[in-house]
Amino acid sequence: MDSVSHAPIISEEMVKFMGKEVPRKSVEKALYSATAFLVIFNTLTIPFALPKLRVFLGAPYLPSNTRSFQAVLDHIQPNIVGRQKSPRLVDIGSGDGRLVREAAKRGFSALGIEMNPWLVGISRIRNWKSPMSQKILLGNAWNQLDRVAEFDPDIITFYGRPGQGLMTKFGDFAEQVSDQTGKNILIVSNKFHIPNWHLRQIAQVDDFIVYKLHSNKV
């Protein structure tokens, strides 16, 4: 009787994973899949979640509450009634453009300035059906002082954050715009107070703090 030769049977290598014996290939596959997911997830979300680079002194993307903003407009619009032209609003760090869109629906000429190109693209896509009286600019708002003053805003909105003197910088920026235009401007800060501006505060609607800034040239 001829002997039959058999290839040696090699058992799949097992490893301990989370306290259990599992095939090594299964663990490697799971780790590769998790790594791929994290790479894709971070690629898509980091541009929105991380704060702006320190050199630009900005804030992370955090969507504003549009219902609260509508209540803000209800509150402050009577303060600017009587202008011959439509009221003007500038949103510094406009994110996905939702405040610009809401203001345009209310009859404002609205300008948003955002340095994140991803968010600018989203803003323009979402706002393309909105009234033509709104525009989103790509750029660092701190370098757009003359552009903002030229727009001649009645209201400037801003979503800040604590630290690095950001809110003080925004207050200084708003004062310069007010002085260049020679007009009083309503300033709306989302969530964070502007240091030493408590005497200028005229209202607070949910997380939106409203200030009235008097120009030194008035």
C-alpha positions, 0 to 999 in steps of 0.5 A: 500500500502506497503511503500518501504524503500530506502537506503539513497543516499550518494553523493560523497564528493567534494573538491576544486582543482585548483579552481574547484569542483571535487570528492575527490577520483579523486584528491586522485588518481591523487596525488597518481599517481603523487607521484608514478611517481616522486618516479620512476623518481627520482630513475632512474635519480638521479644517473645521474643528481646529482653531485658526493658526496662531499667526492669524489669531482666529477662532475654530468653526462653531456653527451659530444658532440662527434662531437666536440670531433672528431674535437679535435682528428682531431686537436691533433692526429698529435701531437702524430703521430710517436709513435711505439704503438697506442696512449693512452687516459684516460677519467676521469669520463667517463660517458656513455663511448662515448669519450672512444668509439670514441677514440677507433674507431680512433685507440687509446687504451682508458681507461675510469674511472667512479664511477657511477655503472649505467653509467659503466653498460651502457658504457659496454653495448654500447661499447661491439661492439667497438674495443677491445682496450677500457676498462671501470673501475668502481672506484673513479679516484682520487684513480687510480693515479697509474693505470692511470700512468701505462696505460701510457696515451698520452691524458687525458680528463676530464669533470669538473665543478666550485667550491670546487677546482675540476679543480685545483685537476684535474690539480694536478692529471694530473701533477702527472701522467706526472711526474710518466710517465716521458712524456709530455701529452695532457690534454683536459678539457671539458668546464672548464679551469684549473686555472693558466694553461693559458700558457699551453693552445695550442688550444680550439675546441668548449667547449674543451680546450687543454693543453700541459703538460711538465713533470718535468722529461723530 
